[in-house]
Amino acid sequence: MVDRTVEVRTPESIAFTYELAGLGSRFLALAVDQLIQFATLGAIFAGIVLAASRLPKHLAPDAAEKLGESFAVAFIITVAFAVLFGYFILSETVWNGQTPGKKLLGLRVVRDGGYPIDFGASLIRNLIRVGEALLGYYILAAISALISPENKRLGDLAAGTIVVRDAPLATPRSLGARDEEPTYASTAYLAGEERALIKRFLERRDTLAPDRRKALAAHLAARVRARVPADLAGLEDEPLLERL
């Protein structure tokens, strides 16, 4: 599959160019995640079987025993659903668009416009995943990703998300005729382009509307937070950018 890119431009004329994740890398990430899920389910079910084998036999009448079996089946189905689909929702929400598989493959889910994914978007895309998994085991998802200009599966189309490689090129755009941006050297945590972009934001943040300032700071901080030491990662968005 040919690599594709998408450019996102904010109202402040700052552009982010992302490399979209290809079908192969996405399915490798899915394979890693499912190995983790199946291992988790195996451990849970083994524990249930072990616990059940140690229970005393014939302590309840037949009707109560059948009712208990019905509750056990319902519990197992609920656990299986929670592990198979809640895993993705929880991981993407808590880890800023990444699951263990996506992190291993260097992928991340973001909202259209390049903003960090939120719980609602993750919930929608992963509820759609239920249908994708049941109908031909992601065949529809693969077809959708192949024909979509932004490599979107059905869940991405519904939730307004894209899956990108984790290191976007961030290019500052000037609003008018200005001197050329200085060149910044890379550091242990940031590329030179990212340093220039953060510097531009810090210089102009007081001119931005409060909601745009907050959203842009959150976006910039989210891109670098996973790469910095723990003492910096724990800072709020703007203090983190100031320290960088």
C-alpha positions as a printed Julia matrix, in Angstrom:
244×3 Matrix{Float64}:
   0.0     0.0    0.0
   1.38    3.4   -1.01
   2.18    5.7    1.89
  -0.14    8.69   2.13
   0.14   11.94   4.01
  -2.38   14.48   5.24
  -1.79   18.13   6.07
  -3.74   19.78   8.86
  -3.72   23.56   9.15
  -4.93   25.38  12.25
  -6.71   28.76  12.15
  -3.38   30.27  13.28
  -1.82   29.15   9.95
   0.29   26.46  11.6
   0.41   23.3    9.49
   1.05   19.72  10.59
   1.91   17.08   8.02
   1.18   13.55   9.15
   2.16   10.29   7.5
  -0.91    8.1    7.52
  -0.54    4.59   8.89
  -0.69    1.93   6.18
  -2.92   -1.11   6.19
  -0.04   -3.49   6.96
   1.22   -1.65  10.04
  -2.32   -1.25  11.37
  -3.03   -4.96  11.14
   0.31   -5.83  12.73
  -0.63   -3.53  15.63
  -4.02   -5.26  15.8
  -2.31   -8.66  15.89
  -0.17   -7.58  18.87
  -3.21   -6.21  20.69
  -5.2    -9.38  20.1
  -2.37  -11.56  21.4
  -2.51   -9.5   24.6
  -6.31   -9.79  24.71
  -6.34  -13.56  24.19
  -3.64  -14.04  26.83
  -5.71  -11.95  29.26
  -8.89  -13.87  28.49
  -7.06  -17.17  28.86
  -5.79  -16.19  32.28
  -9.25  -15.0   33.4
 -11.04  -18.12  32.18
  -8.42  -20.39  33.69
  -9.0   -18.66  37.01
 -12.78  -19.09  36.68
 -12.44  -22.8   35.88
 -10.03  -23.32  38.76
 -12.36  -21.53  41.18
 -15.38  -23.48  39.93
 -13.57  -26.8   40.31
 -13.01  -26.12  44.01
 -16.62  -25.33  44.82
 -18.56  -27.96  46.77
 -20.92  -29.97  44.57
 -24.73  -30.28  44.88
 -25.18  -27.62  47.54
 -28.12  -25.99  45.75
 -31.38  -27.26  44.27
 -31.48  -27.83  40.52
 -33.31  -24.55  39.77
 -30.81  -22.5   41.77
 -27.93  -24.37  40.14
 -29.27  -23.6   36.65
 -29.76  -19.96  37.58
 -26.17  -19.85  38.79
 -24.98  -21.34  35.53
 -26.93  -18.69  33.59
 -25.29  -15.93  35.63
 -21.88  -17.52  35.03
 -22.44  -17.57  31.27
 -23.59  -13.93  31.32
 -20.54  -12.99  33.37
 -18.18  -14.74  30.95
 -19.78  -13.01  27.95
 -19.52   -9.63  29.69
 -15.86  -10.19  30.54
 -15.07  -11.3   27.0
 -16.74   -8.23  25.51
 -15.0    -5.91  27.98
 -11.58   -7.36  27.2
 -12.04   -7.56  23.44
 -13.48   -4.06  22.93
 -13.11   -2.13  26.2
  -9.36   -2.76  25.88
  -9.18   -0.48  22.82
 -11.4     2.24  24.29
  -9.51    2.39  27.57
  -6.06    2.24  25.97
  -6.75    4.93  23.36
  -8.36    7.25  25.9
  -5.73    6.89  28.62
  -2.65    6.67  26.36
  -3.53    9.49  23.99
  -4.63    7.43  21.01
  -2.33    4.45  21.45
  -2.77    0.81  22.4
   0.24   -1.4   23.24
   0.18   -2.67  19.64
   0.03    0.83  18.17
   2.8     2.01  20.45
   5.02   -0.9   19.39
   4.39   -0.08  15.72
   4.73    3.69  16.21
   1.1     4.53  15.42
  -1.43    6.84  17.05
  -5.11    7.67  16.61
  -5.94   11.37  16.35
  -9.12   13.26  15.53
  -9.64   14.9   12.17
  -7.78   18.19  12.43
  -4.9    16.58  14.29
  -6.35   17.01  17.79
  -5.93   14.33  20.48
  -8.62   11.66  20.54
 -11.23   11.9   23.29
 -13.39    9.26  24.97
 -16.4     9.88  22.73
 -14.45    9.4   19.51
 -12.73    6.28  20.85
 -16.08    4.85  21.98
 -17.66    5.35  18.55
 -14.76    3.95  16.52
 -14.47    0.89  18.73
 -18.19    0.14  18.89
 -18.1     0.09  15.08
 -15.17   -2.31  15.48
 -17.63   -4.87  16.88
 -19.45   -5.04  13.55
 -16.2    -4.98  11.58
 -14.83   -7.92  13.55
 -18.03   -9.96  13.26
 -18.57   -9.35   9.54
 -15.75  -11.23   7.86
 -13.11  -10.42  10.49
 -12.17   -6.86   9.45
 -12.58   -7.48   5.7
 -14.91   -4.49   5.45
 -12.44   -2.43   7.5
  -9.6    -3.37   5.14
 -11.67   -2.49   2.03
 -12.66    0.84   3.56
  -9.03    1.69   4.42
  -7.89    0.79   0.9
 -10.4     3.03  -0.88
 -10.38    5.9    1.62
  -8.01    8.8    0.77
  -7.09    8.98   4.47
  -6.82    5.19   5.07
  -9.97    5.27   7.22
 -11.75    2.14   8.29
 -15.5     2.34   8.97
 -14.95    3.18  12.63
 -12.69    6.1   11.67
 -15.29    7.44   9.25
 -17.96    7.32  11.95
 -15.79    8.83  14.7
 -13.91   11.42  12.63
 -10.47    9.97  13.37
  -7.34    8.99  11.47
  -4.44    6.7   12.35
  -1.03    8.28  11.8
   2.59    7.46  12.36
   3.69    8.86  15.68
   6.27   11.39  14.48
   4.61   14.09  12.35
   6.53   16.79  10.57
   5.44   20.08  12.12
   6.04   23.09   9.88
   5.42   26.65  11.07
   3.6    28.84   8.55
   3.95   32.62   8.59
   0.84   34.76   8.29
   2.43   37.32   6.06
   5.75   38.55   4.78
   8.25   37.84   7.53
  11.88   37.01   7.86
  12.65   33.35   7.31
  12.31   31.2   10.41
  15.61   30.5   12.16
  16.88   26.94  12.02
  16.77   25.08  15.31
  18.93   22.09  16.14
  17.38   18.83  17.26
  17.59   17.87  20.91
  17.18   14.62  22.8
  13.41   15.09  22.88
  12.5    17.37  19.97
  13.24   17.73  16.3
  14.38   21.16  15.16
  11.06   21.77  13.4
   9.17   20.98  16.59
  11.25   23.42  18.59
  10.52   26.15  16.05
   6.81   25.37  16.18
   6.68   25.47  19.99
   8.63   28.73  20.02
   6.15   30.25  17.54
   3.22   29.19  19.72
   4.77   30.62  22.9
   5.45   33.92  21.14
   1.88   34.23  19.83
  -0.21   32.57  22.53
  -1.33   35.85  24.1
  -2.94   36.87  20.79
  -5.03   33.69  20.52
  -8.57   33.17  21.72
  -8.57   31.25  25.01
 -10.18   28.12  23.56
  -7.82   28.06  20.55
  -4.83   28.67  22.83
  -5.84   25.78  25.08
  -6.53   23.41  22.17
  -3.28   24.2   20.38
  -1.22   23.88  23.58
  -2.86   20.5   24.25
  -2.08   19.35  20.73
   1.58   20.38  20.88
   2.09   18.95  24.37
   0.46   15.65  23.4
   2.92   15.17  20.55
   5.98   15.37  22.81
   4.77   14.28  26.26
   5.6    10.6   25.72
   9.22   11.46  24.86
  10.16   13.62  27.83
  11.23   12.58  31.36
   8.53   11.82  33.92
   9.04   15.08  35.84
   8.29   17.06  32.67
   5.52   14.76  31.45
   3.55   15.49  34.62
   3.35   19.24  33.9
   0.31   21.0   32.45
   0.39   21.67  28.7
   1.78   25.23  28.59
   4.31   24.8   31.44
   5.59   21.71  29.62
   6.06   23.67  26.38
   7.79   26.48  28.28
  10.29   24.02  29.8
  11.1    22.6   26.36
